[in-house]
Amino acid sequence: MPIPGSLRSCPPKLRLVSGLLAILAIVTGCAAPVDGTARVGSREVDPAAFFAGPVPTYGLPVSSEDVDALAYLRAIRRIDPCGLLTREDLAKIGEIGSVGTLFAFDECDVDVKVPGEADRRYVSVDLTLAHVNGEPVAFQAAGLPVYEAFPGTCDYLLPMDLSRLPGAPPMRGLDRSFVRIGLIADGNCEFVQRLVRALAPRVATLHVPLRDAVATYPAQVAEHDPCHVLAALRGQVGHWDAQDSRPYQCDFVLQRLGFDATPLRVSLEPQAYDLATETRTRLDRGGVEVYVDQATCTAATFVGAELRRKLVGGDFVTTGDVVIRPAVVVDAGPGHCDAAVAVAAAASKFYA
């Protein structure tokens, strides 16, 4: 069964299939070889940067445990997943051609050219929260225990002990931070294990890359907090589930006068622009375009420019007919479309 407490309930391979084939076909055709001058993830980073600064609570009453949990979510947002695997790490395995954060902001897909193989392999690297108490250790890498992420797949969890970074509060809950590594549409476990062993020394020493304007893959929206919308909802938040929120998911209950309490989830995530705009109802809320699924009461508003793959040499590559843009997505559940639309419109103003 899946590891309890994992950030997502299904393997990345299943999550990505819907839009993956089109993306990979385009990238394979346009990603030109690059020379060896660029060095991915080579910048030196101050380890104190990940927990620096006060944790915003948006004027809401929270416990010290909530503040600590939010500090870890922010630290994960400050890590650039595309900088975790470097060309130096993979020198004996293959050559990185391009990277992209096109499916989730805490995930990076990396295309790797392996010597002697005609087709590129696509590696998924993402930051996740899970607890593995009682789960068997699959193997050891750089002194770290490595776990299977899901039975029957070749995804592995590599623990990343952020509590050892300067300024980190103690870890109080069961969930811990991990780097999850796997292959997209490929089941070569031996190859993934080689990748894990290549990455493990960097994770063991917490030599992790910072997400900023000069990151391996910069994405401005990904630097932001999905709970920022709470600043615009003061007096309307019945409960903020801070400890069960995730780096790019904010769970809370909207309590408005004259309305039933509505549990909401606000997410920051890449979305296929054409699919969303063609299949959902377009509404205007104070000059903000909101696209809502009337059946599920899921509302989305787009808050950034098109996301594109990035070649190791520094150039960006268009994804052709598949346009993917950052979005604020609000899930309210059937019967609560008005709440979803209102919160999506309010949230979008923080990321424009």
C-alpha positions in Angstrom: 0.0 0.0 0.0 1.2 3.6 -0.5 3.3 5.1 2.2 1.0 6.9 4.7 1.2 10.6 4.7 2.7 10.9 1.2 2.1 14.2 -0.6 0.3 12.5 -3.4 -1.7 9.3 -3.5 -0.6 8.0 -6.9 2.8 7.5 -8.6 4.1 10.3 -10.8 4.0 8.1 -13.8 0.2 7.9 -13.6 -0.2 11.6 -12.8 1.8 12.8 -15.8 0.5 10.5 -18.6 -2.3 12.9 -19.7 0.0 15.6 -21.1 3.3 13.8 -21.2 3.4 12.2 -24.6 2.9 15.5 -26.4 5.5 17.3 -24.3 8.1 14.6 -24.7 7.6 14.3 -28.4 8.2 18.0 -28.9 11.1 18.2 -26.6 12.8 15.2 -28.2 12.6 17.0 -31.5 13.8 20.4 -30.5 16.2 20.0 -27.7 19.5 20.5 -29.4 22.8 19.2 -28.0 24.6 21.6 -25.7 28.2 22.0 -25.0 29.9 21.4 -21.7 30.3 25.0 -20.6 27.2 25.3 -18.4 27.2 23.9 -14.9 23.8 23.2 -13.5 23.4 23.7 -9.8 27.0 24.9 -9.3 26.2 28.1 -7.3 27.2 28.2 -3.6 24.2 28.8 -1.4 24.1 30.0 2.2 22.5 27.1 4.1 20.8 29.7 6.4 18.7 31.0 3.6 16.1 28.2 3.7 14.7 29.1 7.1 15.6 32.8 7.1 13.0 35.4 8.1 9.8 35.3 10.1 7.0 32.9 9.0 3.9 34.8 7.8 0.7 33.9 9.5 -1.5 36.6 7.8 -3.0 37.9 11.0 -4.5 34.6 12.0 -4.1 32.9 15.3 -1.8 29.9 15.0 0.1 27.7 17.5 3.9 27.4 17.7 3.5 23.9 16.1 1.7 25.5 13.2 4.5 28.1 12.7 7.1 25.4 12.7 5.2 23.4 10.1 4.8 26.4 7.9 8.5 27.1 8.2 9.3 23.7 6.7 6.8 24.2 3.9 8.5 27.5 3.0 11.9 25.9 3.2 10.8 23.3 0.6 9.5 26.0 -1.6 12.9 27.6 -1.5 14.6 24.6 -2.9 15.0 24.4 -6.7 14.2 20.7 -7.6 15.7 21.2 -11.1 19.1 22.0 -9.4 19.2 18.8 -7.4 20.6 16.6 -10.2 23.7 18.3 -11.7 25.9 17.4 -14.7 28.7 16.7 -12.3 26.6 14.2 -10.4 25.6 12.4 -13.6 29.0 12.4 -15.2 29.3 8.6 -15.2 25.6 8.0 -16.1 24.6 10.4 -18.8 24.3 14.0 -20.1 21.4 16.3 -19.0 19.9 18.0 -22.0 17.0 20.0 -20.6 14.8 20.5 -17.5 11.3 21.6 -16.8 8.8 22.3 -14.0 5.7 21.7 -16.1 3.7 19.3 -14.0 4.1 20.6 -10.4 6.3 23.3 -8.8 7.9 20.8 -6.4 8.8 18.5 -9.2 11.3 18.7 -12.1 11.5 16.4 -15.1 15.0 16.0 -16.5 15.9 14.5 -19.9 19.1 12.5 -19.8 21.1 11.2 -22.8 22.7 7.9 -21.9 25.8 6.9 -23.9 25.0 4.1 -26.4 21.2 4.7 -26.2 19.3 6.4 -29.0 16.3 7.5 -26.9 16.6 9.9 -24.0 15.4 9.0 -20.5 13.1 11.3 -18.6 13.8 11.5 -14.9 11.3 12.8 -12.4 12.8 14.5 -9.3 10.4 15.9 -6.7 10.2 17.1 -3.1 7.7 15.4 -1.0 6.5 14.8 2.6 6.0 11.3 3.9 6.5 9.2 6.9 8.1 5.8 6.6 7.9 4.3 10.0 8.0 0.5 9.7 8.6 0.6 6.0 11.5 -1.7 4.8 14.7 0.0 3.6 15.3 -0.8 -0.1 19.1 0.0 0.0 21.6 2.5 1.4 23.1 5.5 -0.4 25.7 7.8 1.1 24.8 6.5 4.5 21.1 7.3 4.0 18.3 4.7 4.0 16.4 4.6 0.7 12.7 3.5 0.6 10.4 2.4 -2.2 7.9 5.2 -2.8 5.3 2.8 -4.1 5.2 -1.0 -4.3 5.7 -2.2 -7.9 7.3 1.0 -9.2 10.9 2.1 -9.5 10.4 5.3 -7.6 12.6 5.8 -4.5 12.5 8.1 -1.5 15.7 9.6 -0.3 15.5 11.4 3.1 16.4 15.0 3.2 16.8 16.1 6.8 16.1 19.8 6.7 16.1 20.0 10.5 19.9 20.1 10.3 19.9 23.4 8.4 20.6 26.6 10.4 17.5 28.2 11.9 15.4 25.1 11.4 12.8 24.4 14.2 12.5 20.9 15.6 10.5 18.5 13.5 7.3 17.7 15.5 5.0 15.8 13.2 5.3 12.3 11.6 5.9 13.7 8.1 9.5 14.2 6.9 10.9 15.7 3.8 12.2 13.4 1.0 13.5 13.6 -2.5 11.6 11.3 -4.7 13.3 10.0 -7.8 11.9 7.9 -10.6 11.6 7.5 -14.4 8.7 8.7 -16.5 7.2 6.0 -18.6 10.1 3.6 -17.9 10.6 0.9 -15.3 14.4 0.5 -15.2 14.9 0.2 -11.4 18.7 -0.3 -11.7 19.0 2.9 -13.6 17.0 4.8 -11.0 19.1 3.3 -8.2 22.2 4.7 -10.0 20.6 8.1 -10.0 19.8 7.9 -6.3 23.3 7.0 -5.5 24.6 9.9 -7.6 22.3 12.4 -5.8 22.6 11.0 -2.3 25.9 12.7 -1.3 24.4 16.1 -2.1 21.3 15.4 -0.1 23.2 13.9 2.8 25.3 17.0 3.2 22.2 19.3 2.5 24.1 20.9 -0.4 20.7 21.9 -1.9 20.0 24.6 -4.6 18.1 27.8 -3.9 15.1 28.7 -6.0 15.5 32.3 -7.1 15.9 34.4 -10.2 19.1 32.6 -11.3 18.1 29.1 -10.3 18.6 26.2 -12.7 14.9 26.6 -13.4 13.4 29.9 -12.2 9.7 30.1 -11.7 8.5 33.2 -9.9 5.1 31.9 -8.9 6.8 28.8 -7.3 8.5 31.1 -4.8 5.2 32.2 -3.3 3.0 30.8 -0.5 -0.4 29.4 -1.6 -1.8 30.6 1.8 -1.1 34.2 0.9 -4.8 34.5 0.0 -5.6 34.3 3.7 -4.4 37.9 4.0 -7.5 38.9 1.9 -9.9 36.8 3.8 -9.5 38.1 7.3 -12.7 37.5 9.3 -13.8 34.8 6.9 -11.5 32.0 7.8 -13.1 29.6 10.3 -10.1 27.2 10.5 -6.6 27.1 8.9 -5.3 23.6 8.6 -1.7 24.7 8.7 -0.1 21.5 9.7 -1.9 19.4 7.0 -1.2 22.0 4.2 1.6 21.3 1.7 4.2 23.5 0.0 1.8 24.4 -2.8 -1.5 23.5 -1.2 -3.3 25.6 1.5 -6.3 24.0 3.3 -8.7 26.1 5.3 -12.4 26.6 6.0 -14.2 29.6 4.6 -16.8 30.9 7.1 -18.9 33.8 5.7 -21.9 35.4 7.3 -25.1 33.8 5.9 -23.3 30.9 4.2 -22.4 27.3 5.2 -18.8 26.7 6.3 -16.9 25.7 3.2 -13.7 23.6 3.2 -11.3 24.9 0.5 -8.0 23.9 -1.0 -6.0 26.6 -2.8 -3.2 25.2 -4.9 -0.4 26.8 -7.0 0.3 24.5 -10.0 1.0 24.5 -13.7 -2.1 23.9 -15.8 -2.7 23.2 -19.5 -4.1 26.6 -20.6 -6.1 25.5 -23.6 -7.7 22.5 -21.8 -8.8 24.7 -18.9 -10.1 27.6 -21.0 -11.9 25.4 -23.5 -13.6 23.0 -21.0 -14.6 25.4 -18.2 -16.9 28.3 -17.9 -15.2 31.7 -18.1 -16.3 34.3 -15.6 -15.1 37.9 -14.9 -14.6 38.9 -11.3 -13.3 42.4 -10.9 -11.2 42.2 -14.0 -9.9 38.7 -13.2 -10.6 35.9 -15.6 -11.7 32.8 -13.7 -12.4 29.4 -15.3 -14.7 27.2 -13.3 -15.8 23.6 -13.6 -19.4 23.8 -12.7 -19.7 20.2 -11.7 -16.8 20.0 -9.3 -16.7 23.7 -8.4 -13.0 23.9 -9.2 -11.9 27.4 -10.2 -8.7 28.4 -11.9 -7.1 31.7 -12.8 -3.8 32.0 -14.6 -1.1 34.1 -13.0 2.0 33.9 -15.1 3.6 33.5 -18.5 4.0 30.2 -20.3 6.3 27.7 -18.7 8.9 26.3 -21.1 11.6 23.7 -20.9 15.1 25.0 -20.3 18.2 23.7 -22.0 21.3 23.3 -19.9 23.0 25.9 -22.0 20.5 28.5 -20.8 17.9 28.9 -23.6 14.2 28.1 -23.1 12.4 25.8 -25.5 8.7 26.3 -26.4 6.4 23.3 -25.8 4.7 24.0 -29.2 0.9 23.6 -29.2 0.8 22.6 -25.5 0.7 25.8 -23.5 1.3 25.4 -19.8 1.0 28.3 -17.4 1.1 28.8 -13.6 -2.4 28.9 -12.1 -4.2 29.4 -8.8 -6.6 26.5 -8.5 -9.4 26.5 -5.8 -11.3 23.3 -5.0 -14.5 23.9 -3.1 -16.6 20.8 -3.9 -20.0 20.6 -5.6 -22.4 23.3 -4.6 -19.8 25.8 -3.6 -18.8 27.3 -6.9 -19.3 30.9 -5.8 -16.8 30.5 -3.0 -14.3 28.9 -5.3 -14.6 31.7 -7.8 -14.4 34.4 -5.2 -11.3 33.0 -3.6 -9.6 32.3 -6.9 -10.1 35.9 -8.0 -8.8 37.2 -4.6 -5.8 34.9 -4.6 -4.7 35.7 -8.2 -3.9 39.3 -7.2 -1.0 38.1 -5.0 0.8 36.4 -7.9 0.1 38.7 -10.9 
